[in-house]
Amino acid sequence: MKKRQIAILGSTGSIGTQALEVIDEHSDLFEVYCLTANNQVELLASQAHRFKPAAIVIANEQHYDQLKRLMDDMPDVKVYAGKQALDEIVESEPIDMVLTAMVGFAGLSPTIHAIKARKAIALANKETLVVAGELICNLASDHHVPILPVDSEHSAIFQSLVGEDNNPIEKILLTASGGPFRNYSMEQLASVTKADALRHPTWDMGAKITIDSATMMNKGFEVIEAKWLFGVNASQIQVLVHPQSIVHSAVQFQDGAVKAQLGVPDMRLPIQYAFSFPMRLPLSCDRLDMFAQKLEFFEPDMKKFRCLALAFEAILKGGNMPCIVNAANEVVNRGFLDDKCGFLQMSDIIAETMVRCPFDANPSFDAYVATDAEARRIAAELMN
C-alpha cells in the first residue's frame, strides 16, 4: 500500500506536533511531504531532521537565512520562505492530504490553493470556515475535495454521522469545557490575568486558542464552523457546557435519538481519524473509564461570555460579519496576551468593530482580505 503523503501547515503548533506523533506511530501508512511554520525556526529544522520531508517553508521571510543554515546538512530538503511559498507548496503533485493547522486568517489562502489542487483537507484551522465558509464549501464541492474535521467537537459530530447517510439532523449538541472561568462572576472576570486564562482545565493548547476558550469565542467559532461543515442553521446548534470534556459532541436526529462520541481528551484521536478515514487505526492513548467520573452539562451564560453571543450574532448576519469578528478577535486576543487590554474589554472591542466595519452581504475573496485588514485596523485603534 502506497504511503499517504501529508503536508502539515503549522507543524510547530500543538496540532502539528501531535500530528507528527500520529505519523510516527503509523510510519508504514503516512509520510511527511512538507512542514511549515511561521516563526519557530529551530523546532521546524528539528522536525525536518527527524521526518525528512521533501520541503519545508518558513512563512516569516526574516527567518529564511537562519533556517537555511540549520538545514545545510540536509541538502535534499528544499527550503522556502514567504506566504506565496505556502500557497505553492500545497499544490505539489505528490501530496495526498493537507493538514491545515495554522492559526487564524493566515490559513485561508493556502487552504484555497490546496482545494483547487484537489488535495484532501484535514481541517484544524477553524478560522478558514469562520471567515469564508460559503466560499470554501463551494470550492470543495466544485473540486470534489473532502474536508475532514480535526477539531475534537467537529470530529465527534462527523463520527456520529458516519452510517447515517442522508438522515436529517434535528440538532447538533456542541460541547464546551467552559474554560477556566466557568464559575467566575462578572466582578471576578474584570480582574483575571493572562496567566489565569492560560490555565485551561482539560486541554493543552496553544496560547491563542486557550485565550479563545477562556472567552468562549472559540466555541462561537465552532458554531460557525459546524454550520458550514454539516449544513445546518445556527438555530439547530446548541452549546452545552461540559466540564469533563468526555462527550466531545453529539447529534440529535428527527426521531429523538442522540449519537455522541466519547473519549479521553486527546487530540491525536481526531487527527488520526482524519488521516485514516474511513479506517480506525490503533492508537496508543489512555482509554475512557466510564466509572471514573460523572458527566455534567450546563447552559452557557451568554451575558458573562459575550463573545459566544457575538459569534451567534455574526452567523445570523452572514456576509463578511464573521470575518470582521475573527479579525477583531485576533487583535484583542494578542492584545490581552501583551497586556494591552483587559479580559472583558475584548468582547467590547469586538462588538464595536462589528458596528464600525463596513458590511458586505456577498463578499468575494478580495473582499474578505480587505475586510480582515479594515477590521484589524479598527480593533487596534479601539484598543489603543
Secondary structure, DSSP 8 states (H G I E B T S, - for coil): ---EEEEEETTTSHHHHHHHHHHHHTTTTEEEEEEEESS-HHHHHHHHHHH--SEEEESSGGGHHHHHHHTTT-TTSEEEESHHHHHHHTT-TT--EEEE---GGGGHHHHHHHHHTT-EEEE--THHHHHHHHHHHHHHHHTT--EEE-SHHHHHHHHHHTT-TT--EEEEEEEE---TTTT--HHHHTT--HHHHT--SS----HHHHHHHHHTHHHHHHHHHHHHHHT--GGGEEEEE-TT--EEEEEEETTS-EEEEE--S-THHHHHHHHHTT------S----TTS-----B---TTTTHHHHHHHHHHHH-TTHHHHHHHHHHHHHHHHHTTSS-HHHHHHHHHHHHHHS---SS--HHHHHHHHHHHHHHHHHHH-
